[in-house]
Amino acid sequence: MLKNFSYPLGNDWTTDEIISVTDFYRQVEDAYELSQGVTVSALLSAYKAFKQVVTSKSQEKQLGKQFEQLTGYSLYLTLKAARETAKKSVKMTIGG
């Protein structure tokens, strides 16, 4: 599903940092939108790169809230599901 919105990004981020953050956002989107979801390893790898840019928990929560308001997709719940599953992939649904 193609949507038009702007990801929440930092004004002072470099191009590489923006790419790292948007890659993580795309992984979360794909967990909701793709029928097979995303692999846990790809999601967690993207999150690790995201955390190199967004080091503070408060900034992560703020960006997560903005992302969820824009997309309806939860960074927190997606990561939680990825960490708790024994499967190799994670598939999310809105509201559950």
N, C-alpha and C positions, 0 to 999 in steps of 0.2 A: 504494500500500500504506500503510495507516494503522498507525502504531506509537505506542506509549506509552512515552516516555522524556523525560527532562529534558536539554535542551541544556546543555553546559558554558558557564557565564556568570560574569562577574565580579560580586561582591557590591556593588561600589561604582559600577556602571554606571548611567547615566541610562536612562530609557525609550527615548529616541531611540537611544542606543548599543546597547541590547538589540535593538531592531528592526533596526539595521544588521547586527549579528552574526548574528541568526537568519535574516535574508534571505540572507546568504551561505551559511549552513548549508543552507537550503532549496534553493538553487541546486545545491549539491553533491549533496544527496539526489536532486534531480530528474535530474541527470546520470546517476545510476544507475537510477532507478526509471521514468522516462518513456521510452516507446519511441523517441521522437525525441531524447532527451537535452535539452540546453539550448544556447542560443546562446552562443557564445564571448564576444560583447560583453556580454551580461547577466551572465555569470559573472564576467568581469573587472571590470565596474562594481561588482558586489556585493563583490568582493574589495577593491577600492579603498576602499569605505566601511568594510569590516571593518578595514582597516589604519589608518583614522583613529581607531579605537577601540583596536585591539590593535597598538600601535606597536613593541613589542619582538619580535624573532625568537624569543626563548626562550619568551615567553608564547604566541606563535602556535604553536610546536611543541607546547607543553604542551596547549593547547586542541585542536589537531589530533589528538594522541594520545588524549585523552579522547573526542573525537567519534568517532574510529575504533573505540574500544573499545565505545562505545554502539551504533553503527550498522553497523559493518563497512565504512564508506565513508572513503576517504582524501582529505583536503583537498589534501595535497601532490600526489598522483598526478593528481587532477582538474585542478588548476592547471597541472601540467606538461603534461598532454595538451592543455589549452586553448591553451597558449602554443606548442606544437609543431605543432598542426594547421594545415593550409591551408584546412580546411573552415570553414563558418560556425557549425557546432554541434559539440558534443562529447557522446559517449555512452560511459558507463563501464560496466564489468562487474566484479563482485567477483572478485579473483584474476587480473585481467588487464586 
